[in-house]
Amino acid sequence: MSEIERGRGVALWSQISGILAADILKGRLRQGEQLPSAQELAERFNVNRHTVRRAIAALEQRNLVRTEQGRGTFVQEHTLDYPISRRTRFTQNMRNLNVEADIEILEDHREVPPPQVAQSLGLDRHEYTYRIETISRADGHIVDYSTAYFPAARFNGLPSVYRRLLSVTRTLNEFGVTDYERKHTRVSARLPDATTARLMQQPANRPVLYVQSINADPRGVPVQYGITRFSGDWVQLVLMAEQ
């Protein structure tokens, strides 16, 4: 097992970071594999846990590892290239990437939406929407936490259909919307709030990719307003040129 050298002018945390980085780059620690605990690494290198934590932080800065709250530190996997285009479909994107995807519905409510959402959907300020919150996973890893709003008057009973189909495309098709296109996309990076950090199982000081979107039917009438928070550790957004 690799040992660190004291008294040679190189900080201990830097040596530990270098040893672990070499283990990752040479495949001795595989993608997705959990690193030993801070206590175990402290015992291995005969240092205190503060030194280990500094070494791990250096690996995170190099994007070689990620730390999940309550779970530990893992070797970083390759990110997923997630296309954003006129026809953005989660299930189709995951199929194209050859990964196993699933969607978990957290909750759904019938409610008057925030003013910005109502305006984006072309609704009067007192009209109702259905709000559906979901977590999406790819190969078991959380890739996004989404909030979607749909006009309730047009799509009466939509949540029960969505729970059955677990697909926006197929759900809208049940209501006669056979096609829809992305009308607007805004992407920003921001720190997650407490709820987002908890649901996405990531530190609150690690930014998420925050995507606001509007989908419209072939007549240009908005059918969905979405807020999707993508994990920056897992997802790289690719903005596709219009055809």
MOVEN-V817595 format. One record per residue. PHI is phi as a letter, one per 20 degrees, with the letter a starting at -180 (999 if undefined). OMEGA is omega as a letter, one per 40 degrees, with the letter a starting at -180 (none if undefined). BURIAL is I if it has 16 or more other ideal C-beta (glycine too) atoms within 10 Angstrom, else O. Layout:
<<PHI & OMEGA & BURIAL> <PHI & OMEGA & BURIAL>>
This chain:
<<999 & a & O> <f & i & O> <d & i & O> <e & a & I> <d & i & O> <e & i & O> <m & i & O> <d & i & O> <n & i & O> <d & a & O> <g & a & O> <f & a & I> <f & i & I> <f & i & O> <f & a & I> <f & i & I> <g & i & I> <f & i & I> <f & a & I> <f & i & I> <f & i & I> <f & i & O> <f & a & I> <f & a & I> <f & i & O> <e & i & O> <n & i & O> <f & i & O> <d & a & I> <e & i & O> <g & a & O> <n & a & O> <f & i & O> <e & i & O> <f & i & I> <g & i & O> <f & i & O> <g & i & I> <f & a & O> <f & i & O> <f & i & I> <f & i & I> <f & i & O> <f & a & I> <e & i & I> <l & i & O> <c & i & I> <e & a & O> <f & i & O> <f & i & O> <f & i & I> <f & a & I> <f & i & I> <f & i & I> <f & i & I> <f & i & I> <f & i & O> <f & i & I> <f & i & I> <f & i & I> <f & i & O> <e & a & O> <m & i & O> <e & i & I> <c & i & I> <c & i & I> <d & i & I> <d & a & I> <g & i & O> <m & a & O> <d & a & O> <p & a & O> <d & a & I> <c & i & I> <f & a & I> <f & i & I> <e & i & O> <f & i & O> <f & i & O> <e & i & I> <e & a & O> <d & a & I> <f & i & O> <d & a & I> <b & i & I> <f & i & O> <c & a & O> <e & a & I> <c & a & O> <f & a & I> <f & a & I> <f & i & O> <f & a & I> <f & i & I> <f & i & O> <f & i & O> <e & i & O> <m & i & O> <c & i & O> <e & a & O> <d & i & I> <b & a & O> <c & i & I> <d & i & O> <e & i & O> <e & i & O> <a & i & O> <b & a & I> <b & i & O> <e & a & O> <b & i & O> <f & a & O> <f & i & I> <g & a & O> <g & a & O> <f & a & O> <f & i & I> <g & i & I> <f & a & O> <f & i & I> <e & i & I> <m & a & O> <d & i & I> <f & a & O> <f & a & O> <d & i & O> <f & a & O> <e & i & O> <c & i & I> <e & i & I> <d & a & I> <c & i & I> <d & a & I> <c & i & I> <d & i & I> <d & a & I> <c & i & I> <c & a & I> <l & i & I> <n & a & O> <d & i & I> <f & i & I> <d & i & I> <b & i & I> <c & a & I> <c & i & I> <c & a & I> <c & i & I> <d & i & I> <c & i & I> <f & a & I> <f & a & I> <f & a & O> <f & a & I> <d & a & I> <f & i & O> <n & a & O> <g & a & I> <g & a & I> <f & i & O> <f & a & I> <f & i & I> <f & a & O> <f & a & O> <e & a & O> <l & i & O> <b & i & I> <f & a & I> <g & a & I> <f & i & O> <f & i & I> <f & i & I> <f & i & O> <f & a & O> <d & i & O> <n & i & O> <e & a & I> <e & i & O> <b & i & O> <b & a & I> <c & i & O> <f & a & I> <e & a & I> <b & i & O> <c & i & I> <c & a & O> <d & i & O> <b & i & O> <d & i & O> <b & i & O> <f & a & O> <f & i & I> <f & a & O> <f & a & O> <f & a & O> <f & i & I> <f & a & I> <f & a & O> <f & a & I> <e & i & I> <l & i & O> <c & i & I> <f & a & O> <f & a & O> <e & i & O> <d & a & I> <f & i & O> <d & i & I> <e & a & I> <d & a & I> <d & i & I> <d & a & I> <b & i & I> <c & i & I> <d & a & I> <c & i & I> <f & a & I> <g & i & O> <e & a & O> <n & i & O> <e & a & O> <f & i & I> <d & a & I> <b & i & I> <d & a & I> <c & i & I> <c & a & I> <c & i & I> <d & a & I> <e & i & I> <f & i & I> <f & i & I> <f & a & I> <d & a & I> <c & i & I> <d & a & O> <f & i & I> <d & a & O> <e & a & O> <e & i & O> <f & i & O> <f & i & O> <e & none & O>>
